[in-house]
Amino acid sequence: MLISPEQGLAFLAAAMLITVSPGPDNLMVLSMGMARGRKQGVVFGLGCALGCLSHTLLAALGVGALIAASPTAFTALKIAGGLYLIWMGIGALRSKGGAQVGQAALPEESLGKLFAKGLFANAINPKVVLFFLSFLPQFVVAGRGDASWQTAQLGLIFTMQACLLFGTLGYFSGAVGKWINRNPRAGLWLDRGAGAIFVGLGLRLIVAR
């Protein structure tokens, strides 16, 4: 059975409010779009958004409960996610040139890697796992059928609205790249800034309680 329109609209409103609130995902998409360009920002944003599908699956199957109940599993996943963000940041900090937007298109593989980075960065974030585990069930209605199926539908709604909002954020942040093209040194330092943001987010994820 499908969730009711009222149920879906209430969840959508809450999901959009949470998605547009300042947070690590927003900051990563914004910094990527500003540092690399409009297309790259959109691709990275879509990767981050679609990473929510893995959390939807975990929440629907109840596997997330195991992670929440095991301090060892949570700590391991948190450290892995933090180290990955730091690795991304170090790569940006070691960049030897600023971003160029509106020039020759990057190879498809490069866009694929950006998408994969966004997907992976979101998928391995244990705090998002716990968020989905605690947030989605609040909108499950006992009288409307299987709770796992309702949870899966809610997760898909969350993912779709995240794709729209993160893609929009990446698109408009990339407009800053036009100014970067006229100021190569500024683009170089923007790469440095983006790298510092990723490293900072990774460290915060590792040390957060």
C-alpha positions, 0 to 999 in steps of 0.5 A: 500500500502506498503512503497517503498524500497527507502522510507524504506531504507532511514528510516532504515538508519536514525533509525539505526543511532539514535538507536546506538547513546548514550542515556538512552535506550542504557545505560540501556541495557548496564548496565543490560547486564554487571550487570546481564549477557548475556541472561538477557541483551538480554532479557531486550534489546528486551523488550526495543525495543518492547516497541516501538510498543506502540509508533508506535500505538500512532503515527499511531492513532494520540493519541500522539498529545494529549499528546504533546498538554497537559502539564498536561498529559505530566508531569504526564507521565514523572513523572510516567516514572521517578519514575519507573526507580528510583524504578528499581534503588533502587532494584539494589542498595539494591542487596545483591550479585553480578551477576553470569553468566554462572551458573544455569539458572534463572527461566523463570519468572525472564527473563519474569520480565526483559523483562517486565521491559524493555518493560514498561520502554520504553513504558512509556517514554513520550520523546519517544512518542514525538520522534515517533510523530515527527520522523516517519511522516517525512518519510511518502510520501503523494502519497503512500496511508494512512499516518497512515498505512505508519506510522505503517510500519515505526514504525515496521521497527524501532522496528525490527532494535532496537531489533537487535541492542539492543539484540546485545548490551546486548549479548556482554555486558554480556561477562563482566560477566565472569570476574564478576564471578571471582570477586564477590565483583566487581559484587556487586559494578557493581550492585550498579553502575547499580542502580545508573544509573537507579536512575540518569536516572529517576531523569533526566526524572522527572526534564527535561523540 
